[in-house]
Amino acid sequence: MCGIVGVLGNHEVAPLLVEALKRLEYRGYDSAGIATVNGGKLDRRRAVGKLVNLSDLLVHAPLAGKAGIGHTRWATHGAATVTNAHPHKAGPVAVVHNGIIENFRDLRAELAAAGYVQESETDTETVALLAKLHLDQGASPVEAARATLKRLHGAFALCFLFDGHDDLMIAARKGSPLAIGHGEGEMFVGSDAIALAPMTDRITYLEEGDWAVITRKGAEIFDAHDRRANRAETRIQIDAARIEKGGYKHFMAKEIAEQPVVIADALKHYTTADGTLRLPEALTFAGIDRVTLVACGTAHYACHVAKYWFEQVAGIPADIDIASEFRYRDPVLSPASMAIFVSQSGETADTLAALRHVKEKVARVVSVVNVPTSSIARESDLALPILAGVEVGVASTKAFTCQLTVLALMALKAATDRGRLDAATLAAHLADLRNIPGLLNHALGLSQAIAQISEELAEAQDILFLGRGPMFPMALEGALKLKEISYIHAEGYASGELKHGPIALIDQRVPVIVMAPRDALFDKTVSNMQEVMARNGKVLLISDAQGVAEAGQGTWRSLTLPEVPPAFAPILYAVPAQLLAYHTAIAKGTDVDQPRNLAKSVTVE
């Protein structure tokens, strides 16, 4: 989950490294550091905590040089301390790393026996020490890096910098993403294109097992077997302005507010004005007997909603799986099935591993991603970008609703391909979807009312979310959002399951948030809500005007959303769930955009 960056520049690189790390800080913010070569001398600066601490350190202890590497850390091995912070340095070599070296204990013992003793608790320092051993044995930097890479097991993106070599970096990837950027007499390395966007729009993505020798003249890339490899250079288009807060206090607030626009953009991209779908021709459900939806975290809950759509609208069996467990379950897959993988970053390690597990076992692998150049997108048979734009806040908001939108369109395509929808019914569904952005604007107008409610929610230690049908996964998502950024323990339940155990938790101190549009399941949900109220439970009802009028009496609070076609209610009801989490976190004074212990892109298993 860490972020790494490297620059061989024509100017002082420390400011460039720090600026790039700002764009990578969503990957981790336990510590940060940079290393440079200046006048042939390798030196580094490291600081615990967020990047601002490193920036402050560099004011008092500047680091000169036109070649450098940088790192922002999400701790896996060892606590967040200066000693454990990257870059790790062993004599004439410095290393930054994203991933996990699985055999580091064996390597550490081997190195210790040879007199190379580790100072930190990390797996990464082992890499630096191993490279130093090879250098001490007379190997060149390139030879030392290559020999080191051969000994490593696990997942990694690595960048090496060497004392006495101000025109050399060595980069490698296995399991973790890494990109090389091309400039005029300059070269760059980054965990993703976002980090490199201000410096270049020319990117080469390393493939699995690749390693590269980089100088200011360019990059020489080798595959896992040390054969020269030609990797395509691509042009990226990232609107740098959209990575700024744009007047909002937090990225999360900005990204919540952007949802009407980005969903409208996605709908314009994938549908036509006359009410037809404009999805890629390669996306066909003809002959498909089942879909399997795989993802982690918030994306998994998007899949949970999509299961209802695929089954109810398209009449196709749908399985949902948590990516981190998928391979170990060794699922039985139909060769006539479609596997759909959903990931905001397109680099989620567990989801990528699950994709690789099934690729030869299903008819088609389709990904729903926000980064069309990501590893998951590139390794899929077909990738559908969700077009949410760059999402910086760690808690996913606009990416989630854009995922829902694209999955809804896929379900409509499946229904059409299977003869379940005629043209008129399809056009009606698409008209309903095109109305969603306007409804979202109405929901965003509840922000102030939600802020007032959140002042009291912030006092709770436990909160329950309830929903039925497609609102059940929205209850799960609402609870997850609240946990992520407010640190309040929250759980989502199917409303009917309340009496099978969780109702034992109900008292006046446990708020219960009920997500219940006035749909076919409304009466049953209200019955469950009444069970809570009969036990002095504190209920917040989120419904439409009719629902609030019918069931709002006796509740603690209510929020009134506009009416929405039941099929697409999850997209609308995501907004109050997000705003409840956001304002509760504000009331508690937590770090909304960078909550503790989390990172945006989970690139380790």
Secondary structure by P-SEA (a helix, b strand, c coil): cbbbbbbbcccccaaaaaaaaaaaccccccccbbbbbcccccccccccccaaaaaaaaaaccccccccccccccccccccccccccccccccbbbbbcccccaaaaaaaaaaaaccccccccaaaaaaaaaaaaaaacccaaaaaaaaaaaccccccccccccccccbbbbbbccbbbbbbbcccccccccccccccccccbbbbbcccccccccccccccccccccbbbbbbbbbbbccccccccccccaaaaaaaaaaaaaaaaaaaccccccccccccccccccccbbbbbbcaaaaaaaaaaaaaaaccccbbbbbbcccccccccccccccbbbbbbbcccccaaaaaaaaaccccccbbbbbcccccccccccccbbbbccccccccccccaaaaaaaaaaaaaaaaaaaaaccccaaaaaaaaaaaaaaaaaaaaaaaaaaaaaaaaaaaaaccbbbbbbcccaaaaaaaaaaaaaaccccbbbbcccccccccccccccccbbbbbbcccccaaaaaaaaaaaaaaabbbbbbbccaaaaaaccccccbbbbbcccccccccccaaaaaaaaaaaaaaaaccccccccccccccccc
